[in-house]
């Protein structure tokens, strides 16, 4: 079942989009400027993107001019650090169109921690034995293992929405699957199949039965203009290092009312308003979820990454990736025919720029190693999605993933390196 709502308004986005100047963009990234005689073709942004100088400079400026712990000092340096940290929170909230950015954006260390926060906090107080949680069979382990842990500790029941051979969720029986559900947690974009899922439709129908809806946006927010209100979800998790930001910083957005009712995940300093020997009172949101010293420089760096993406225009980034994905899929199919299988939707507008593929009978790790000899960087493995690998009938795949600093030359390099791989393995 293909739900049109899953796909961002492509025609409208293209009308507003400007062509990206990839050469100029690459000049902002030190890693591409320091390659020497053998340039790299970086096709692994789904695992972790590169960082532009603007992000590195923002973090360096903080450390060299402003560093102090936040929320705890009344001296000028501490107040400036707090100001920059909270400004980053608001900026990131505005990037995803959060209704109340200052209250609804929680900083974590990555999307995995964001998803664990919600799962464990719900499991600790709000879920009961037998409660039903609905996932999909294409979830990243970060949106699967936390619920398996809750199932072990609480006794919840987990059910799964399947997908068809083209990578689309099968939603013909969705209302029955959602019946009695307390929680629905689903990826916006598969990190293996690239599928853009109709989460807004799923959320609407899940809310009709009173379920809480959580979205994993790790592969979506860096690439597509995101509006949490339009998505209709209650929680959204994403991470900084996949969207030009630093490692060690993730985001959980939640509706204010939901966050106020959710119990804290970690305990310690800064998440309390009072502590006694017989108990404690939590601070207001978002601080009750940010125990201890937070990732201050990383939040500021992610704020700079958001500025960079905003200046390029997310509609332009999406249009660029659709065109480049189409170019890649067409050329790989034309060059290798039945020797290559690209998993997921065949329509580039229905997917992100993630191309997981099987190539002849060559093991993905061998493919990756040979490609590396030609400066082509791709991922090889199960991509933290072992159940999905089993449904695809493979143990692992090679994965090329595209981003704003890639162009046709990167795809051409991939094609040429795969020809060399084919020749090497006879």
VENBELFEN-V997334 format. One record per residue. RES is the residue in one letter. PSI is psi in radians with two decimals (* if undefined). OMEGA is omega in radians with two decimals (NA if undefined). Layout:
# VENBELFEN-V997334
res = <RES;RES>
psi = <PSI;PSI>
omega = <OMEGA;OMEGA>
This chain:
# VENBELFEN-V997334
res = <X;X;X;X;X;X;X;X;X;X;X;X;X;X;X;X;X;X;X;X;X;X;X;X;X;X;X;X;X;X;X;X;X;X;X;X;X;X;X;X;X;X;X;X;X;X;X;X;X;X;X;X;X;X;X;X;X;X;X;X;X;X;X;X;X;X;X;X;X;X;X;X;X;X;X;X;X;X;X;X;X;X;X;X;X;X;X;X;X;X;X;X;X;X;X;X;X;X;X;X;X;X;X;X;X;X;X;X;X;X;X;X;X;X;X;X;X;X;X;X;X;X;X;X;X;X;X;X;X;X;X;X;X;X;X;X;X;X;X;X;X;X;X;X;X;X;X;X;X;X;X;X;X;X;X;X;X;X;X;X;X;X;X;X;X;X;X;X;X;X;X;X;X;X;X;X;X;X;X;X;X;X;X;X;X;X;X;X;X;X;X;X;X;X;X;X;X;X;X;X;X;X;X;X;X;X;X;X;X;X;X;X;X;X;X;X;X;X;X;X;X;X;X;X;X;X;X;X;X;X;X;X;X;X;X;X;X;X;X;X;X;X;X;X;X;X;X;X;X;X;X;X;X;X;X;X;X;X;X;X;X;X;X;X;X;X;X;X;X;X;X;X;X;X;X;X;X;X;X;X;X;X;X;X;X;X;X;X;X;X;X;X;X;X;X;X;X;X;X;X;X;X;X;X;X;X;X;X;X;X;X;X;X;X;X;X;X;X;X;X;X;X;X;X;X;X;X;X;X;X;X;X;X;X;X;X;X;X;X;X;X;X;X;X;X;X;X;X;X;X;X;X;X;X;X;X;X;X;X;X;X;X;X;X;X;X;X;X;X;X;X;X;X;X;X;X;X;X;X;X;X;X;X;X;X;X;X;X;X;X;X;X;X;X;X;X;X;X;X;X;X;X;X;X;X;X;X;X;X;X;X;X;X;X;X;X;X;X;X;X;X;X;X;X;X;X>
psi = <2.12;1.98;2.09;-0.57;-0.28;-0.43;2.11;2.58;1.50;-0.86;-0.75;-0.75;-0.72;-0.60;-0.57;-0.23;2.57;2.54;2.28;2.40;1.55;-0.63;-0.78;-0.68;-0.81;-0.53;-0.29;-0.17;1.92;-0.58;-0.51;-0.35;-0.20;0.71;-0.23;-2.57;-0.38;1.68;2.71;2.61;1.71;1.91;0.82;0.61;-0.34;-0.46;-0.83;2.27;2.96;2.96;2.32;2.82;-0.59;-0.63;-0.78;-0.70;-0.68;-0.73;-0.70;-0.72;-0.72;-0.84;-0.58;-0.24;-0.36;-0.09;2.20;2.83;2.59;2.74;0.05;-0.13;2.61;0.04;2.82;-0.73;-0.75;-0.67;-0.63;-0.72;-0.75;-0.73;-0.81;-0.67;-0.81;-0.54;-0.65;-0.68;-0.83;-0.73;-0.78;-0.67;-0.71;-0.54;-0.59;0.23;0.69;2.35;-0.61;1.33;-0.68;-0.39;-0.41;-0.12;2.10;2.32;2.27;-2.96;-0.26;3.09;-0.57;-0.81;-0.64;-0.78;-0.65;-0.68;-0.87;-0.83;-0.84;-0.65;-0.72;-0.75;-0.53;-0.56;-0.55;-0.39;2.59;2.84;2.32;-0.22;2.53;2.25;2.27;2.19;-3.06;2.87;0.00;0.26;2.51;2.63;-0.50;-0.41;0.32;-0.95;-0.73;-0.63;-0.57;-0.64;-0.73;-0.65;-0.69;-0.71;-0.54;-0.58;0.48;2.83;2.26;2.25;2.82;2.37;2.24;3.03;2.80;-3.07;-0.28;0.07;0.13;2.46;2.47;1.88;0.19;-0.50;0.51;-0.74;-0.67;-0.72;-0.56;-0.26;2.17;0.04;2.46;-0.55;2.44;2.16;2.13;2.56;2.46;-0.60;2.15;2.35;-0.09;-0.94;-0.36;-0.04;2.28;1.98;2.60;1.14;-0.60;-0.73;-0.77;-0.73;-0.75;-0.77;-0.53;-0.73;-0.50;-0.41;0.18;0.29;2.63;2.41;2.21;2.41;2.34;1.90;0.34;-0.64;0.09;-0.91;-0.64;-0.26;-0.38;2.37;2.14;2.30;1.86;-0.51;-0.77;-0.62;-0.54;0.22;2.91;-0.52;2.53;2.23;2.41;3.08;2.66;-0.64;-0.17;-0.02;0.76;0.00;-3.13;2.90;2.90;0.21;2.18;3.02;2.40;2.08;2.44;2.68;2.43;-0.85;-0.69;-0.77;-0.63;-0.60;-0.35;2.29;2.73;2.72;-0.87;2.60;2.63;-2.66;2.67;-0.19;0.18;2.68;-0.43;2.56;2.32;2.96;-0.31;0.19;-3.03;2.80;2.38;2.77;3.04;2.85;2.57;0.00;-0.40;-0.19;0.14;1.23;2.42;-3.04;2.15;3.03;1.40;-0.98;-0.63;-0.68;-0.73;-0.70;-0.70;-0.61;-0.70;-0.62;-0.72;-0.70;-0.77;-0.82;-0.70;-0.71;-0.59;-0.50;2.07;-0.53;-0.67;-0.68;-0.78;-0.80;-0.73;-0.78;-0.62;-0.83;-0.73;-0.64;-0.74;-0.76;-0.77;-0.82;-0.70;-0.83;-0.69;-0.72;-0.75;-0.65;-0.60;-0.18;-2.22;-0.12;-0.28;2.42;2.05;2.07;2.50;-3.09;2.53;-0.33;2.04;-0.44;-0.19;0.13;2.85;-3.13;0.80;2.09;1.62;2.28;2.68;2.40;1.94;-2.34;0.40;2.32;2.41;-0.62;-0.65;-0.71;-0.84;-0.70;-0.73;-0.75;-0.62;-0.54;-0.32;0.25;0.30;2.10;1.94;2.81;2.61;2.33;-2.82;-0.07;0.61;0.70;1.00;-0.74;-0.67;-0.70;-0.72;-0.66;-0.47;-0.20;0.44;2.79;-0.42;2.95;2.86;2.59;2.10;2.29;2.42;2.62;-2.99;-0.36;0.12;2.67;-2.96;-0.52;-0.58;-0.71;-0.74;-0.69;-0.67;-0.80;-0.82;-0.70;-0.56;-0.59;-0.73;-0.65;-0.77;-0.74;-0.66;-0.69;0.15;*>
omega = <-3.14;3.14;-3.07;-3.11;-3.13;-2.97;3.13;-3.04;-2.98;-3.09;3.12;3.14;-3.12;-3.14;-3.11;-3.01;3.01;3.14;3.13;3.04;-3.01;3.12;3.12;3.11;-3.12;-3.13;3.09;-3.04;-3.08;-3.08;3.12;-3.14;-3.04;-3.05;-3.11;-3.04;-3.08;-3.13;3.07;3.00;-3.00;-3.10;-3.13;-3.10;3.08;3.06;3.09;-3.11;3.00;-3.08;3.08;-3.13;-3.11;3.11;3.14;3.14;-3.13;3.14;3.11;3.13;3.12;-3.08;-3.06;-3.09;-2.87;-2.95;2.94;3.12;-3.04;3.02;-2.96;-3.09;3.11;3.07;-2.95;-3.08;3.13;3.13;3.10;3.10;3.11;3.14;-3.11;3.12;-3.11;3.05;3.09;3.13;-3.12;-3.14;-3.13;3.07;3.11;3.14;3.13;3.10;3.10;3.13;-3.11;-3.02;-3.07;-3.08;-2.93;-3.11;3.13;3.08;3.07;3.12;3.08;3.13;3.12;3.11;3.11;-3.13;3.06;3.13;-3.11;-3.08;-3.09;3.14;3.06;-3.12;-3.08;-3.01;-2.94;-3.14;-3.10;3.10;3.13;3.10;-3.03;3.05;-3.09;3.07;2.99;-3.14;3.11;-3.08;2.92;3.13;-3.13;3.11;3.10;-3.08;3.11;3.13;3.03;3.08;3.10;3.11;3.12;-3.02;-3.03;-3.10;3.08;3.06;3.12;3.02;-2.98;2.97;-3.11;3.08;-3.12;-3.05;3.11;3.06;3.12;3.04;3.09;-3.01;-3.10;-3.09;-2.99;-3.08;3.08;-3.13;-3.12;-3.08;3.12;-3.10;3.03;-3.11;2.97;-3.11;-2.95;3.07;3.05;-3.13;-3.12;3.13;3.10;-3.06;-3.06;-3.06;2.97;-3.04;-3.12;-3.01;3.13;3.10;3.13;-3.12;-3.13;-3.11;3.08;3.11;3.14;3.10;3.06;-3.10;2.99;-3.07;-3.14;3.12;3.00;-3.08;-3.05;-3.12;-3.06;-3.04;3.13;-2.95;-2.97;3.09;-2.97;3.10;-3.04;3.11;3.12;3.12;3.08;-3.11;3.11;3.10;3.08;3.12;3.00;-3.00;-3.07;-2.96;3.06;-3.09;3.05;-3.13;-3.12;2.96;3.08;3.12;3.04;-3.09;2.89;2.97;3.06;3.05;-3.06;-3.09;3.14;-3.13;3.12;-3.11;-3.08;3.09;-3.12;-3.10;-3.14;3.12;3.11;3.14;3.00;3.11;-3.07;2.95;3.07;3.07;3.06;3.12;-3.13;3.12;-3.11;3.01;-3.10;3.02;3.09;3.07;0.06;-2.93;-3.12;3.10;-3.09;-3.12;3.08;3.11;-3.08;3.09;-2.97;-3.12;-3.13;3.08;3.11;3.08;3.11;3.04;3.09;3.09;3.10;3.07;-3.11;3.14;3.14;3.14;3.09;-3.11;-3.09;3.06;3.11;3.10;3.14;3.13;3.12;-3.09;3.08;-3.13;-3.10;3.07;3.09;3.12;-3.11;-3.09;3.14;-3.09;3.11;3.12;-3.12;-3.08;-2.95;3.05;-3.08;3.11;-3.12;3.05;3.08;-3.06;3.09;-3.08;3.13;3.14;-3.11;-3.14;-3.13;-3.04;2.95;-3.09;3.14;-3.09;3.05;-3.04;2.97;-3.04;-3.08;3.09;-3.10;-3.14;-3.12;3.11;3.09;3.08;-3.10;-3.12;3.12;3.12;3.14;3.10;3.13;3.08;-3.13;-3.07;3.04;3.13;3.03;3.12;3.14;3.03;3.13;3.12;-3.06;3.09;3.10;3.11;-3.12;3.12;3.09;3.13;3.13;3.07;-3.12;3.05;2.86;-3.09;2.99;-3.13;-2.97;3.10;-2.97;3.13;3.06;3.05;-3.07;-3.12;3.09;3.10;3.12;3.11;3.09;3.14;-3.13;-3.14;3.07;3.03;3.11;3.09;3.13;3.14;-3.10;-3.10;3.03;NA>
